[in-house]
Amino acid sequence: MDAHSLAPKEKVSAARKLGRDQAREILAASKRLVVAKGRKVEGFRPGGEVDEGLVDRMVGSTGNLRAPLVRSGGTTLVGFDEEAWAEVLL
């Protein structure tokens, strides 16, 4: 983000655990969800609906939100994929 002079409005420490309830809130406010896990990148249009299958994709095996997570406009990015991030943030 620094290389492109992007600055977050809010940072949440990794010490603050965010779980399924927060994932549901974020999903409800998202028009588009992009989930990157390993080499696999999936895109969804939740349309304000909270689908537990999508919540499952947002949280890791510990039950906490997977990192990194970025919200930009109506799009939420979960996990890191350089191409997906560039498409949304640049």
All heavy atoms as an XYZ file, in Angstrom:
673
protein
N       0.830     -1.187      0.000
C       0.000      0.000      0.000
C       0.872      1.248      0.000
O       0.529      2.218     -0.621
C      -0.959     -0.021      1.180
C      -2.041     -1.074      1.024
S      -3.257     -1.243      2.359
C      -3.755      0.384      2.727
N       1.987      1.161      0.706
C       2.890      2.313      0.763
C       3.426      2.669     -0.620
O       3.587      3.843     -0.942
C       4.055      2.043      1.711
C       3.628      1.979      3.161
O       2.585      2.567      3.493
O       4.341      1.349      3.958
N       3.704      1.666     -1.434
C       4.279      1.901     -2.762
C       3.343      2.711     -3.651
O       3.781      3.372     -4.589
C       4.610      0.579     -3.434
N       2.048      2.674     -3.338
C       1.060      3.389     -4.144
C       0.433      4.557     -3.381
O      -0.597      5.081     -3.778
C      -0.026      2.427     -4.609
C       0.506      1.343     -5.498
N       0.843      1.564     -6.803
C       0.790      0.048     -5.242
C       1.296      0.443     -7.331
N       1.282     -0.490     -6.402
N       1.058      4.934     -2.281
C       0.604      6.054     -1.451
C      -0.840      5.879     -0.981
O      -1.606      6.827     -0.933
C       0.762      7.376     -2.208
O       2.113      7.580     -2.546
N      -1.206      4.659     -0.621
C      -2.530      4.387     -0.066
C      -2.420      4.337      1.444
O      -1.498      3.731      1.989
C      -3.064      3.046     -0.586
C      -3.272      2.934     -2.084
C      -3.640      1.499     -2.452
C      -4.345      3.885     -2.556
N      -3.341      4.979      2.110
C      -3.330      4.996      3.571
C      -4.683      4.519      4.096
O      -5.721      4.987      3.640
C      -3.053      6.404      4.080
N      -4.688      3.587      5.028
C      -5.956      3.104      5.577
C      -6.607      4.141      6.475
O      -5.921      4.925      7.133
C      -5.545      1.872      6.385
C      -4.128      2.131      6.752
C      -3.543      2.923      5.626
N      -7.940      4.133      6.504
C      -8.664      5.002      7.427
C      -8.618      4.432      8.833
O      -8.638      5.164      9.805
C     -10.131      5.133      6.993
C     -10.329      5.983      5.781
C     -11.802      6.145      5.495
C     -12.019      6.979      4.251
N     -13.438      7.128      3.942
N      -8.570      3.106      8.916
C      -8.553      2.456     10.223
C      -7.708      1.189     10.133
O      -7.776      0.454      9.157
C      -9.979      2.063     10.630
C     -10.070      1.309     11.917
C     -11.483      0.824     12.240
O     -12.369      0.918     11.386
O     -11.661      0.340     13.356
N      -6.919      0.955     11.153
C      -6.167     -0.288     11.289
C      -6.655     -0.980     12.553
O      -6.882     -0.331     13.565
C      -4.670     -0.020     11.440
C      -3.977      0.450     10.195
C      -2.488      0.593     10.468
C      -1.752      1.122      9.271
N      -0.300      1.207      9.524
N      -6.809     -2.288     12.462
C      -7.213     -3.067     13.621
C      -6.072     -4.019     13.950
O      -5.631     -4.790     13.098
C      -8.516     -3.862     13.349
C      -8.871     -4.726     14.533
C      -9.652     -2.911     13.004
N      -5.607     -3.955     15.150
C      -4.506     -4.805     15.595
C      -4.880     -6.277     15.484
O      -6.022     -6.666     15.750
C      -4.168     -4.479     17.044
O      -3.309     -5.452     17.583
N      -3.912     -7.092     15.119
C      -4.136     -8.531     15.040
C      -4.446     -9.109     16.426
O      -5.033    -10.177     16.539
C      -2.929     -9.216     14.440
N      -4.071     -8.396     17.464
C      -4.365     -8.843     18.819
C      -5.868     -8.766     19.118
O      -6.362     -9.480     19.986
C      -3.600     -8.007     19.835
N      -6.578     -7.917     18.394
C      -8.032     -7.799     18.560
C      -8.683     -8.834     17.657
O      -8.664     -8.712     16.439
C      -8.497     -6.388     18.194
C      -9.973     -6.193     18.380
C     -10.361     -4.748     18.137
N     -11.741     -4.705     17.715
C     -12.252     -3.826     16.898
N     -11.482     -2.876     16.399
N     -13.509     -3.863     16.557
N      -9.237     -9.856     18.248
C      -9.822    -10.953     17.484
C     -11.223    -10.589     17.013
O     -12.067    -10.177     17.801
C      -9.867    -12.239     18.311
C      -8.508    -12.685     18.808
C      -7.551    -12.925     17.664
C      -6.202    -13.381     18.154
N      -5.180    -13.335     17.147
N     -11.433    -10.724     15.713
C     -12.738    -10.487     15.119
C     -13.282    -11.821     14.644
O     -12.608    -12.554     13.931
C     -12.622     -9.513     13.941
C     -11.992     -8.151     14.266
C     -11.839     -7.326     13.006
C     -12.840     -7.407     15.280
N     -14.501    -12.141     15.046
C     -15.056    -13.455     14.755
C     -16.207    -13.438     13.772
O     -16.366    -12.520     12.949
N     -17.029    -14.456     13.872
C     -18.137    -14.650     12.936
C     -19.144    -13.512     12.988
O     -19.696    -13.137     11.958
C     -18.814    -15.989     13.200
C     -17.898    -17.185     12.915
C     -18.624    -18.505     13.104
N     -19.603    -18.726     12.056
C     -19.326    -19.240     10.855
N     -18.089    -19.570     10.551
N     -20.275    -19.429      9.973
N     -19.407    -12.966     14.169
C     -20.379    -11.865     14.268
C     -19.904    -10.654     13.466
O     -20.684    -10.037     12.735
C     -20.620    -11.458     15.726
C     -21.384    -12.517     16.495
O     -22.058    -13.355     15.856
O     -21.311    -12.511     17.736
N     -18.623    -10.319     13.585
C     -18.074     -9.198     12.826
C     -18.046     -9.525     11.336
O     -18.288     -8.663     10.499
C     -16.674     -8.826     13.322
C     -16.654     -8.180     14.682
C     -16.728     -9.189     15.828
O     -16.563    -10.385     15.654
N     -17.001     -8.681     17.019
N     -17.768    -10.787     10.988
C     -17.784    -11.202      9.580
C     -19.179    -11.002      8.994
O     -19.326    -10.515      7.867
C     -17.347    -12.654      9.443
N     -20.212    -11.340      9.747
C     -21.597    -11.149      9.280
C     -21.890     -9.667      9.048
O     -22.519     -9.295      8.056
C     -22.581    -11.726     10.286
C     -22.627    -13.223     10.312
C     -23.700    -13.732     11.279
N     -23.550    -15.153     11.481
C     -22.911    -15.699     12.519
N     -22.383    -14.936     13.471
N     -22.815    -16.999     12.613
N     -21.446     -8.815      9.975
C     -21.669     -7.364      9.831
C     -20.971     -6.831      8.582
O     -21.552     -6.044      7.825
C     -21.142     -6.623     11.062
C     -21.944     -6.862     12.321
C     -21.293     -6.249     13.546
O     -20.377     -5.399     13.405
O     -21.693     -6.618     14.665
N     -19.728     -7.236      8.380
C     -18.967     -6.786      7.210
C     -19.629     -7.289      5.935
O     -19.796     -6.539      4.966
C     -17.502     -7.253      7.312
C     -16.802     -6.512      8.456
C     -16.772     -7.051      5.988
C     -15.454     -7.080      8.837
N     -20.051     -8.544      5.933
C     -20.691     -9.126      4.758
C     -22.000     -8.415      4.432
O     -22.285     -8.127      3.265
C     -20.928    -10.619      4.986
C     -21.492    -11.403      3.810
C     -20.588    -11.300      2.596
C     -21.707    -12.854      4.210
N     -22.782     -8.095      5.453
C     -24.063     -7.404      5.235
C     -23.863     -6.040      4.592
O     -24.726     -5.569      3.837
C     -24.817     -7.267      6.562
N     -22.728     -5.408      4.850
C     -22.446     -4.074      4.301
C     -21.705     -4.137      2.962
O     -21.411     -3.093      2.382
C     -21.622     -3.273      5.309
N     -21.428     -5.349      2.474
C     -20.621     -5.503      1.256
C     -21.485     -5.754      0.031
O     -22.393     -6.582      0.064
C     -19.648     -6.676      1.416
O     -18.775     -6.456      2.485
N     -21.160     -5.062     -1.048
C     -21.814     -5.314     -2.331
C     -21.045     -6.377     -3.105
O     -21.605     -7.078     -3.937
C     -21.876     -4.037     -3.159
C     -22.774     -2.982     -2.552
C     -22.781     -1.734     -3.397
C     -23.631     -0.674     -2.721
N     -23.542      0.607     -3.393
N     -19.738     -6.458     -2.824
C     -18.867     -7.407     -3.508
C     -17.890     -7.970     -2.481
O     -17.365     -7.235     -1.645
C     -18.106     -6.689     -4.613
C     -17.159     -7.559     -5.385
C     -16.495     -6.757     -6.484
N     -15.469     -7.545     -7.142
C     -14.401     -7.034     -7.724
N     -14.218     -5.730     -7.768
N     -13.521     -7.810     -8.286
N     -17.661     -9.275     -2.562
C     -16.730     -9.952     -1.677
C     -15.731    -10.714     -2.535
O     -16.129    -11.466     -3.436
C     -17.468    -10.936     -0.753
C     -16.613    -11.827      0.141
C     -15.885    -10.999      1.201
C     -17.480    -12.894      0.801
N     -14.439    -10.498     -2.273
C     -13.381    -11.226     -2.966
C     -12.581    -11.963     -1.899
O     -12.059    -11.334     -0.976
C     -12.461    -10.277     -3.771
C     -11.356    -11.068     -4.445
C     -13.267     -9.474     -4.787
N     -12.522    -13.297     -2.032
C     -11.830    -14.118     -1.054
C     -10.659    -14.822     -1.738
O     -10.850    -15.534     -2.724
C     -12.775    -15.176     -0.427
C     -12.019    -16.046      0.565
C     -13.958    -14.505      0.231
N      -9.463    -14.583     -1.209
C      -8.259    -15.235     -1.721
C      -7.758    -16.208     -0.669
O      -7.577    -15.849      0.494
C      -7.188    -14.200     -2.035
N      -7.562    -17.433     -1.101
C      -7.039    -18.454     -0.198
C      -6.075    -19.300     -1.009
O      -6.486    -20.028     -1.917
C      -8.172    -19.306      0.370
C      -7.728    -20.238      1.464
C      -8.918    -20.901      2.128
C      -8.457    -21.727      3.308
N      -9.593    -22.368      3.975
N      -4.797    -19.160     -0.687
C      -3.781    -19.820     -1.506
C      -3.789    -19.217     -2.899
O      -3.799    -18.008     -3.058
N      -3.833    -20.039     -3.910
C      -3.868    -19.545     -5.296
C      -5.289    -19.336     -5.800
O      -5.498    -18.863     -6.910
C      -3.141    -20.521     -6.210
C      -1.670    -20.628     -5.913
C      -1.009    -21.596     -6.872
N       0.359    -21.860     -6.496
C       1.403    -21.248     -7.040
N       1.219    -20.337     -7.961
N       2.611    -21.560     -6.648
N      -6.263    -19.708     -4.996
C      -7.666    -19.634     -5.402
C      -8.269    -18.278     -5.006
O      -8.167    -17.853     -3.858
C      -8.446    -20.764     -4.736
C      -9.879    -20.874     -5.178
C     -10.518    -22.084     -4.524
C     -11.940    -22.244     -4.966
N     -12.566    -23.416     -4.338
N      -8.874    -17.605     -5.981
C      -9.548    -16.330     -5.725
C     -10.996    -16.480     -6.179
O     -11.267    -16.869     -7.312
C      -8.876    -15.165     -6.489
C      -9.623    -13.867     -6.243
C      -7.417    -15.030     -6.080
N     -11.926    -16.170     -5.263
C     -13.353    -16.278     -5.573
C     -14.013    -14.917     -5.383
O     -13.696    -14.207     -4.437
C     -14.028    -17.287     -4.647
C     -13.493    -18.698     -4.757
C     -14.160    -19.621     -3.749
O     -13.878    -19.471     -2.551
O     -14.980    -20.447     -4.178
N     -14.941    -14.593     -6.267
C     -15.686    -13.349     -6.149
C     -17.164    -13.639     -5.954
O     -17.713    -14.577     -6.532
N     -17.806    -12.836     -5.115
C     -19.220    -13.020     -4.799
C     -19.917    -11.665     -4.786
O     -19.293    -10.641     -4.533
C     -19.386    -13.672     -3.419
C     -18.656    -14.975     -3.282
C     -17.377    -14.996     -2.728
C     -19.217    -16.153     -3.701
C     -16.684    -16.187     -2.593
C     -18.524    -17.358     -3.580
C     -17.262    -17.368     -3.023
N     -21.206    -11.672     -5.014
C     -22.064    -10.482     -4.917
C     -23.149    -10.791     -3.884
O     -24.248    -11.218     -4.230
C     -22.697    -10.172     -6.269
C     -21.699     -9.889     -7.368
C     -21.581     -8.436     -7.582
N     -20.578     -8.170     -8.615
C     -19.921     -7.061     -8.685
N     -20.146     -6.122     -7.804
N     -19.030     -6.858     -9.623
N     -22.838    -10.578     -2.600
C     -23.801    -10.954     -1.554
C     -25.074    -10.113     -1.548
O     -26.104    -10.573     -1.068
C     -23.022    -10.782     -0.258
C     -21.884     -9.894     -0.584
C     -21.602    -10.061     -2.042
N     -25.027     -8.891     -2.050
C     -26.228     -8.055     -2.129
C     -26.918     -7.817     -0.808
O     -28.137     -7.767     -0.744
N     -26.147     -7.698      0.273
C     -26.731     -7.407      1.581
C     -27.218     -8.643      2.314
O     -27.637     -8.562      3.454
N     -27.183     -9.788      1.644
C     -27.599    -11.037      2.277
C     -26.427    -11.628      3.063
O     -25.286    -11.576      2.615
C     -28.047    -12.049      1.217
C     -29.281    -11.624      0.446
C     -30.525    -11.630      1.299
O     -30.680    -12.537      2.136
O     -31.350    -10.709      1.134
N     -26.723    -12.193      4.216
C     -25.679    -12.847      5.007
C     -25.821    -14.353      4.791
O     -26.724    -14.985      5.310
C     -25.779    -12.485      6.501
C     -24.755    -13.257      7.305
C     -25.587    -10.993      6.683
N     -24.942    -14.881      3.983
C     -24.906    -16.301      3.658
C     -23.831    -16.943      4.533
O     -22.674    -16.529      4.481
C     -24.579    -16.444      2.167
C     -24.464    -17.882      1.708
O     -23.875    -18.702      2.444
O     -24.949    -18.180      0.609
N     -24.204    -17.924      5.320
C     -23.241    -18.549      6.235
C     -22.091    -19.215      5.482
O     -20.983    -19.322      6.001
C     -23.932    -19.535      7.170
C     -24.812    -18.871      8.210
C     -24.069    -17.897      9.113
O     -22.982    -18.229      9.612
O     -24.585    -16.785      9.333
N     -22.331    -19.641      4.255
C     -21.255    -20.201      3.451
C     -20.186    -19.161      3.151
O     -18.991    -19.468      3.131
N     -20.621    -17.908      2.918
C     -19.665    -16.826      2.688
C     -18.951    -16.452      3.977
O     -17.761    -16.153      3.967
C     -20.361    -15.614      2.078
C     -20.950    -15.817      0.683
C     -21.586    -14.520      0.179
C     -19.917    -16.332     -0.290
N     -19.670    -16.475      5.077
C     -19.036    -16.212      6.378
C     -17.954    -17.268      6.622
O     -16.849    -16.938      7.059
C     -20.074    -16.203      7.527
C     -19.381    -16.111      8.885
C     -21.054    -15.051      7.352
N     -18.250    -18.526      6.288
C     -17.253    -19.590      6.447
C     -15.987    -19.291      5.656
O     -14.882    -19.584      6.110
C     -17.815    -20.939      5.985
C     -18.902    -21.475      6.893
O     -19.000    -21.027      8.055
O     -19.663    -22.354      6.433
N     -16.133    -18.712      4.471
C     -14.967    -18.384      3.644
C     -14.162    -17.227      4.242
O     -12.976    -17.108      3.997
C     -15.405    -18.036      2.233
C     -15.808    -19.241      1.416
C     -16.320    -18.802      0.044
N     -16.447    -19.898     -0.875
C     -17.490    -20.704     -0.959
N     -18.504    -20.545     -0.121
N     -17.534    -21.679     -1.862
N     -14.823    -16.366      4.998
C     -14.171    -15.191      5.571
C     -13.389    -15.498      6.840
O     -12.491    -14.754      7.204
C     -15.209    -14.102      5.875
C     -15.884    -13.540      4.636
S     -17.226    -12.409      5.048
C     -16.322    -11.010      5.713
N     -13.760    -16.560      7.539
C     -13.090    -16.881      8.799
C     -12.148    -18.065      8.612
O     -12.362    -18.921      7.746
C     -14.089    -17.170      9.945
C     -14.948    -15.970     10.244
C     -14.938    -18.378      9.638
N     -11.122    -18.099      9.411
C     -10.158    -19.181      9.353
C     -10.539    -20.325     10.274
O     -11.609    -20.314     10.897
N      -9.655    -21.275     10.393
C      -9.911    -22.464     11.221
C     -10.056    -22.128     12.703
O     -10.663    -22.881     13.453
C      -8.797    -23.492     11.023
O      -7.554    -22.929     11.375
N      -9.518    -20.982     13.110
C      -9.625    -20.559     14.515
C     -10.969    -19.907     14.819
O     -11.276    -19.635     15.968
C      -8.518    -19.549     14.864
O      -8.710    -18.379     14.065
C      -7.147    -20.128     14.638
N     -11.736    -19.591     13.768
C     -13.011    -18.901     13.960
C     -12.873    -17.399     13.902
O     -13.843    -16.679     14.082
N     -11.656    -16.911     13.646
C     -11.418    -15.469     13.525
C     -11.370    -15.074     12.053
O     -11.044    -15.899     11.191
C     -10.096    -15.089     14.184
C     -10.118    -15.353     15.668
O     -11.092    -15.086     16.342
N      -9.038    -15.912     16.172
N     -11.674    -13.807     11.785
C     -11.572    -13.304     10.424
C     -10.178    -13.533      9.889
O      -9.185    -13.332     10.588
C     -11.871    -11.797     10.379
C     -13.328    -11.414     10.205
C     -13.515     -9.933     10.451
C     -13.834    -11.783      8.839
N     -10.105    -13.975      8.641
C      -8.808    -14.185      8.011
C      -8.194    -12.827      7.686
O      -8.893    -11.857      7.454
C      -8.990    -15.013      6.730
C      -9.437    -16.440      7.050
C      -9.636    -17.330      5.845
N      -8.506    -17.268      4.959
C      -8.583    -16.823      3.692
N      -9.712    -16.397      3.198
N      -7.513    -16.822      2.940
N      -6.872    -12.799      7.677
C      -6.158    -11.556      7.414
C      -5.327    -11.710      6.162
O      -4.930    -12.825      5.821
C      -5.267    -11.215      8.608
N      -5.050    -10.643      5.493
C      -5.581     -9.308      5.741
C      -7.012     -9.185      5.223
O      -7.444     -9.972      4.381
C      -4.632     -8.411      4.950
C      -4.167     -9.268      3.816
C      -4.097    -10.666      4.375
N      -7.713     -8.214      5.745
C      -9.058     -7.896      5.295
C      -9.093     -6.396      5.034
O      -8.667     -5.609      5.878
C     -10.094     -8.255      6.357
C     -11.538     -8.039      5.931
C     -12.421     -9.151      6.439
C     -12.068     -6.707      6.397
N      -9.559     -6.030      3.843
C      -9.627     -4.620      3.460
C     -11.013     -4.342      2.907
O     -11.555     -5.130      2.125
C      -8.565     -4.284      2.379
C      -8.769     -2.893      1.836
C      -7.176     -4.438      2.933
N     -11.583     -3.225      3.322
C     -12.846     -2.764      2.746
C     -12.584     -1.472      1.992
O     -12.000     -0.542      2.526
C     -13.890     -2.531      3.837
C     -14.277     -3.825      4.507
C     -15.484     -3.725      5.377
N     -15.228     -2.857      6.519
C     -16.155     -2.507      7.399
N     -17.381     -2.920      7.267
N     -15.843     -1.729      8.410
N     -13.011     -1.451      0.746
C     -12.854     -0.272     -0.099
C     -14.178     -0.045     -0.813
O     -14.579     -0.853     -1.657
C     -11.728     -0.488     -1.108
O     -11.606      0.627     -1.953
N     -14.854      1.044     -0.438
C     -16.184      1.265     -0.990
C     -17.082      0.123     -0.569
O     -17.121     -0.261      0.581
N     -17.776     -0.479     -1.508
C     -18.652     -1.612     -1.216
C     -17.984     -2.950     -1.383
O     -18.633     -3.986     -1.300
N     -16.667     -2.955     -1.622
C     -15.936     -4.203     -1.853
C     -15.136     -4.593     -0.620
O     -14.471     -3.757     -0.019
C     -14.984     -4.061     -3.060
O     -15.750     -3.743     -4.223
C     -14.211     -5.336     -3.309
N     -15.204     -5.859     -0.280
C     -14.418     -6.409      0.816
C     -13.467     -7.453      0.253
O     -13.889     -8.353     -0.468
C     -15.324     -7.062      1.877
O     -16.211     -6.067      2.393
C     -14.519     -7.650      3.017
N     -12.190     -7.302      0.575
C     -11.151     -8.255      0.179
C     -10.717     -9.023      1.413
O     -10.369     -8.412      2.428
C      -9.933     -7.528     -0.385
C     -10.142     -6.710     -1.653
C      -9.018     -5.707     -1.830
C     -10.224     -7.626     -2.843
N     -10.731    -10.349      1.328
C     -10.298    -11.196      2.436
C      -9.168    -12.070      1.925
O      -9.307    -12.739      0.908
C     -11.447    -12.079      2.955
C     -10.973    -12.956      4.106
C     -12.628    -11.231      3.392
N      -8.042    -12.076      2.645
C      -6.873    -12.800      2.182
C      -6.117    -11.929      1.190
O      -6.578    -10.851      0.814
N      -4.952    -12.398      0.775
C      -4.143    -11.564     -0.114
C      -3.929    -12.234     -1.461
O      -3.498    -13.382     -1.539
C      -2.778    -11.246      0.493
C      -1.957    -10.348     -0.392
C      -2.216     -8.996     -0.453
C      -0.964    -10.873     -1.198
C      -1.486     -8.167     -1.291
C      -0.218    -10.057     -2.036
C      -0.483     -8.700     -2.082
N      -4.257    -11.496     -2.502
C      -3.921    -11.848     -3.876
C      -3.559    -10.540     -4.567
O      -4.387     -9.619     -4.631
C      -5.096    -12.516     -4.589
C      -4.761    -12.827     -6.029
O      -4.051    -13.820     -6.272
O      -5.187    -12.057     -6.913
N      -2.325    -10.447     -5.034
C      -1.822     -9.180     -5.577
C      -2.699     -8.640     -6.705
O      -3.008     -7.454     -6.740
C      -0.385     -9.362     -6.062
C       0.276     -8.054     -6.437
C       1.762     -8.205     -6.684
O       2.324     -9.283     -6.453
O       2.362     -7.200     -7.107
N      -3.134     -9.487     -7.623
C      -3.960     -9.029     -8.737
C      -5.313     -8.515     -8.265
O      -5.793     -7.484     -8.735
C      -4.145    -10.144     -9.760
C      -2.885    -10.461    -10.543
C      -3.103    -11.575    -11.545
O      -4.256    -11.807    -11.967
O      -2.106    -12.205    -11.922
N      -5.936     -9.234     -7.347
C      -7.247     -8.802     -6.832
C      -7.130     -7.474     -6.105
O      -7.961     -6.580     -6.284
C      -7.823     -9.865     -5.903
N      -6.079     -7.329     -5.297
C      -5.888     -6.087     -4.569
C      -5.655     -4.929     -5.538
O      -6.202     -3.844     -5.371
C      -4.731     -6.212     -3.586
C      -5.120     -6.889     -2.307
C      -5.806     -8.040     -2.159
C      -4.848     -6.419     -1.001
N      -5.958     -8.343     -0.845
C      -5.389     -7.370     -0.106
C      -4.188     -5.319     -0.495
C      -5.292     -7.222      1.274
C      -4.083     -5.177      0.889
C      -4.643     -6.119      1.753
N      -4.820     -5.161     -6.556
C      -4.538     -4.108     -7.527
C      -5.801     -3.687     -8.263
O      -6.042     -2.497     -8.489
C      -3.476     -4.569     -8.517
N      -6.630     -4.657     -8.620
C      -7.877     -4.358     -9.329
C      -8.797     -3.471     -8.502
O      -9.399     -2.528     -9.004
C      -8.606     -5.652     -9.675
C      -9.958     -5.447    -10.313
C     -10.758     -6.735    -10.413
O     -10.157     -7.811    -10.571
O     -11.991     -6.637    -10.308
N      -8.896     -3.743     -7.219
C      -9.821     -3.014     -6.352
C      -9.230     -1.703     -5.846
O      -9.918     -0.679     -5.809
C     -10.245     -3.897     -5.157
C     -11.048     -3.098     -4.137
C     -11.050     -5.093     -5.661
N      -7.960     -1.714     -5.479
C      -7.389     -0.563     -4.789
C      -6.666      0.439     -5.677
O      -6.435      1.566     -5.262
C      -6.424     -1.039     -3.699
C      -7.071     -1.915     -2.613
C      -6.004     -2.439     -1.670
C      -8.148     -1.157     -1.866
N      -6.274      0.045     -6.881
C      -5.515      0.975     -7.729
C      -6.337      1.495     -8.872
O      -7.227      1.004     -9.343
C      -4.246      0.307     -8.257
C      -3.288     -0.203     -7.192
C      -2.088     -0.847     -7.844
C      -2.819      0.927     -6.298
